Amino acid sequence: MKQVFMVALYNFRTWKKNPRIFLSFSIAFIFCFLLSDKIVAFAEKYDTSMQILEPFIWTFGDSNSILLSSMILIFLFADMPFVTNATPFFLMRTTRKKWLLGQAIYILLATSVYMVFVMSATAFISMRKAFVEMYGAILRLHWDTQRPVRRWQCRHR
């Protein structure tokens, strides 16, 4: 298992000298700006606020934005199967299955890093009209809409 993670870690080490990585994350930030700007403009027009993760959810609200985000992710992995000068080194010292599993773990982790970047970029862009609230408030709101309570009544019995 250690060898599998070493293969995945090596792929992350190549990010420093690869301009494709910088370009794909820059395009992703521009993508977040273009799609989150409509949501922030809507919040400013109606003088309302939104939760900090709401723009991230609205960013993937239609099929065109999902397609564009997927294309940026494909651009991130454009050089698959990641054959570099170190590939023979890994294949001689590990098995082919371990190398492939390391590549799969790298793809999963890099996709997670990309999605966290998109989420934090949309949160950063919409920060001026957004607030942070615990997720329990959503459950409480749902509970309140199920059973209306008058304002002067105690909510917890």
N, C-alpha and C positions, 0 to 999 in steps of 0.2 A: 504494500500500500504506500510505503514511503517513496518508492520509485515512481509510482503513478503521480503523486503530488509533485515530485521533482520535475517531471515532464511538463505538468501544467504550470508550475512556477517558472520554468524556463521560458515558456511562451509569454508570460507576463513581463519577464525581463527584457524581451525584445521590443516592448512598447516604447522604451526611452529613445531609441534611435529610428523609429518608424514614423515618417510624416503622415502616413495614412491614418494612424490612430489620432493624431492631433487634428487632422482635417475632419475626420468623422465626428469627433466630439464637438468641434466648432460648428459643423453643420447641424448637429443635434441641438446645440444651444440656440442657433438661429431658428430652427424648427419650433422649439419651445416658445421662443419670443413671438413668432408669427401667430401661433395658435393660442397662446395665453393672452395676447394683447386684446383679442376680441372679448374675452371673458372679463378682463379688467375694465375695458371700456364699458361693458354692460353694467358692471358693478358701480362704476362712477356715474353713469347716466341715471341710474335709479337710486343712487346714494345708499347703497347697501354694502354689506360686507359678506365675506365667504370664508369657509374654512380653508386652511392653508393647503390641503391636498385636493380640494375641489378642482382647481385648474388642471391638475394631473389627470383626473378622471375625465374632465371635459375635453382634454387634448385628444383622447382616443374615442371621441364621440361619433365620428363618422368613418366610413370605409376609406376615404381618401387619406385622412391623417394616419390611419393604421398602416396603409400601404406605404406612405412616405417614411414613417418610422421604421418599418421593416426593411425598406430599401437602404436606409442609413445603416441598419444593423448588418445587412448583407455586405455593404461596403466595408464595414469593420472586419468582416471575415472573408475578404476577397481573395486572400492568398491561401485558402485551405488547400490541402491538408497540412499546412505549416511545415513543409519540408525545408529544413535549413541545413547549415553545415554540421549542426549537432545531432541531426537525425540518425546518421549511421552510428554515432557514439551511443545514443540511447537504445537503438535496435540491437547493438552488439552486447550491451550489458543488461538489457531487460528483454522481455518477450514482446512479441507484436501486440498481444492482447493488452499488456500493461501500457504500451505506448498509445494504442488507440483509446484506452480508457482515460489516460492522461489528457489526450486531445479533447475527449468528450467533457471531462471535468473542466477543462479550460474554457470550452464554449459555454457551458452553463454558468461558470463564474464571470466570464466576460459579459455575458448577456445580463447577468444580475448587476454588474457594475454599470453597464449602460443604462439600465432601467432606473437605478438609484440616481444616476446623474441626471436623467430626464426629469425625475420626480423632484430632485433638489433644485434644478434649474427653473422648473415651473413655479416652485414655491418661492424662489428668490425673485422671480419676475413679478409675481402677484403679491409680494409682501406688503405693498402699500395699502391694499384693500382687504387683506386677509388676517385671520386670527387663528390661534391654536386652541383647540378644544378637545377634551377627552372623548373617546369614542362612546363612552357610556351615555353621553348626552343624546346620541342618536337613538339609542335604545329607549331612553327616557322619553324622547319626543315621540317615538313610535308608540310607546305605552300610553302617553297622554292623548294621542289621537284615537286610540282604540276605546278609551273610556274617559269621556270628558269630565273634568272636575271643575267646580266653581273656584274662583280665586280665593275666597275666604275659607274654603274647606282645606283641611289638612290632607296632604297627598299620601302620607304614609300612615296606615292604620295597623 
